[in-house]
Amino acid sequence: MHEHPHDHHDHEHHDHAHEHEHDHDHDHEHEHGHTHPAGFLGVLHGLFVPHTHDAADAIDDAMEASSAGIRALKISLVILLATTILQAVVFFLSGSVALLADTVHNFSDALTAIPLWVAFLLGRRAATRRYTYGFGRAEDLAGLFIVFVVLLSAIVAAWQSIERILNPQPLHNVGWVIVAGVIGFLGNEAVAIYRIRVGRRIGSAALVADGVHARTDGFTSLAVVLGGLGVLAGFPLADPIVGALISVAIFVLLIGTVRSIGRRLLDGVEPELVERARHALEHVDGISAVERVRLRWAGHRLEGDAIITTAGDPVAIAAEAEQSVRTHVHNLDGFLVGVRAAP
């Protein structure tokens, strides 16, 4: 019987049946490569820097994943446009600069769905002689556009807030401002939950980033409510000050999104996915060593390769190795296995 040279994380293996007797998805997803903050910081990290994959409920089929992404964008676009129109009406009635900042941000969030929608459609196109890897990268470029729009909206909000601090103006219909803020939070949080959930299932960093964008909008809406309450309490500058704080918060939260999108563009991948692929290869009977495993994201789909060493039939072992990786790594399209003969 073949003997593995690695301890495989202290698992005991008695025969080839071990391939199916243990759960390959057992906690490898979060045991390798990174740690997350604990306590309150951990809660914030989970809210604003969520994972871009969810192995427990992933969609493997490329067309189904793309359709799910487009459906999420359509539904969230309708919700956000309705929220934006309502807030815009209240802004014209009240003159709240904090509400203006929130309305502009909500409108920009709705617009980001359009390039991402186009990117999902491009990703369905077959590879060509010029674009031999297909058009999956369009999704990551759309993610960059989302980052730019968020940054621009934060700058606009900051400028308006500073102008109102220097030149104060009365705030009217404060009660309606508070109501609009609550509605803005509920609409944005619903969109955020939906986008992030679908983005994780299909492995789309851009869709998750768009969901985080909506979530920041939701919390800025709550900040608008605080500004309105401050005005009711006799502090007129509360409204522009809250608007300025909203802008600062957006800048800070944008850092996590920039990292996520930038990592994708540089072919960065979650270390636990590489470990899962390696683990799947190491448990194929006949493989004596796994020399290299590489993965990269192209939009919301993975592709990669591996080099293994075996003394068995290279064609059969390579086919079994590829199938093992495809079984245990979701969102995977192309995966090539190179075989070297064992000495």
Secondary structure, DSSP 4 states (H G I P E B T S, - for coil): ----SS-TTT----STTHHHHS-TTSSHHHHSS-----HHHHHHHHHHS--S--GGG----HHHHHHHHHHHHHHHHHHHHHHHHHHHHHHHHH--HHHHHHHHHHHHHHHHHHHHHHHHHHHTSPP-SSSTT-STHHHHHHHHHHHHHHHHHHHHHHHHHHHHHHS------HHHHHHHHHHHHHHHHHHHHHHHHHHHHHT-HHHHHHHHHHHHHHHHHHHHHHHHHHHHTT-TTHHHHHHHHHHHHHHHHHHHHHHHHHHHHTT---HHHHHHHHHHHHTSTTEEEEEEEEEEEETTEEEEEEEEEESS-HHHHHHHHHHHHHHHSTTEEEEEEEEEE--
